[in-house]
Structure formats: structure tokens, C-alpha cells
Amino acid sequence: MAEGQYYWCLDHHRVEPYEGCKAADRLGPYDTIDEAEHALDRVQQRNEQWDNDPRFKDDDDEDAADDDEGWGPFRT
């Protein structure tokens, strides 16, 4: 593959160039083949950071109360 933008295809589990599968089925773009090959590792790392970020921790008691009321225009 020539130097450029690379993507990790979620369907084929391989690195593809820009002309590969549709955007909904891949991660990227990445500058190098190596970065694209490790796309799922990066996703896992970011998910763990998000899960452990105190700014995004919800109080379970508040969630239960919100669930009973509905969401947006469907609130009771």
C-alpha cells in the first residue's frame, strides 16, 4: 500500500486504503498501516478511560428516578 490514509475494516478485520469498505464499517483514518492495525486496541483504551473518568460517572439512584419519568417529550 502507498503512504496515505489507512482504515481498519470491521467486516474484514484488516487494514484497507481509502478506497476500501464504506465508512460505517471501518475505523480511521490513520496515518500509518501500524496505527490502523492497532485501531481496536486504541478503541479499548479509550473506552476504559471513559469508563473510569469521574466526570462521566452517574449516580445509580438518579438514573433510577430518571428512568421512571421517561425521556425528553415523553416525560410523564
C-alpha positions in Angstrom: 0.0 0.0 0.0 1.2 3.5 -0.7 1.6 6.0 2.0 -1.6 7.9 2.9 -4.7 7.3 5.0 -5.5 3.8 6.2 -8.5 2.3 7.9 -9.3 -0.8 10.0 -12.2 -2.7 8.4 -14.6 -4.1 11.0 -16.0 -6.6 8.4 -12.8 -8.0 7.0 -10.6 -7.5 10.1 -7.7 -6.0 8.1 -6.2 -2.6 7.1 -7.7 -1.1 4.0 -6.8 2.1 1.9 -9.3 4.9 1.4 -10.9 3.0 -1.4 -12.0 0.2 0.9 -15.3 -0.6 2.5 -17.9 2.0 3.4 -17.1 4.4 6.3 -19.8 2.8 8.6 -17.8 -0.4 8.6 -14.3 0.9 9.4 -12.3 2.9 11.8 -9.9 5.7 10.8 -8.3 7.4 9.1 -4.9 6.6 10.4 -1.6 7.9 9.1 0.2 4.5 9.0 -0.6 0.9 8.5 0.7 0.1 12.0 -1.7 2.6 13.6 -4.6 1.2 11.6 -3.6 -2.4 12.7 -3.9 -1.3 16.3 -7.2 0.5 16.0 -9.2 -1.9 18.2 -6.5 -1.5 20.9 -7.0 2.2 20.8 -10.8 1.8 21.0 -10.5 -0.4 24.1 -8.0 2.0 25.7 -10.4 5.0 25.1 -13.4 3.0 26.4 -11.5 2.2 29.6 -10.5 5.9 30.0 -14.2 6.9 29.5 -15.5 4.3 31.9 -13.0 5.4 34.6 -13.4 9.2 34.1 -15.2 10.6 37.2 -16.8 13.3 35.0 -19.0 10.7 33.4 -20.0 8.7 36.5 -23.7 8.6 37.0 -25.3 8.2 40.4 -27.3 4.9 40.2 -30.1 6.5 42.4 -30.5 9.4 40.0 -30.7 7.0 37.0 -33.5 5.0 38.5 -35.5 8.2 39.1 -34.9 9.4 35.5 -36.0 6.1 34.0 -39.4 6.3 35.7 -40.0 9.7 34.3 -39.2 8.9 30.6 -37.1 11.0 28.3 -37.5 14.3 26.6 -41.0 15.0 25.3 -42.1 11.6 26.6 -41.7 12.6 30.3 -44.6 11.7 32.5 
